[in-house]
Amino acid sequence: MLRSGHAAEAERVFRADLERNRRNGRSLFGLMSALASQSRTYDAVFVRQEFETAWRHADTQLRLEDL
């Protein structure tokens, strides 16, 4: 959805996943990207901090293509 330009819908999907899988790094990354796509910079920065905490021990970097 996000890559097709449907950022608001993607945001809802990522938020729903985070309700089930709290602090899921991939969902936080997707939510951060969805918020940034909607020019919601403040919210995206907050989620980025959560993502960095959740992903700090990962050995890979995420890209939109990975979602």
Secondary structure, DSSP 8 states (H G I E B T S, - for coil): -TTTT-HHHHHHHHHHHHHHSTT-HHHHHHHHHHHHHTT-HHHHHHHHHHHHHHTTT-SS---GGG-
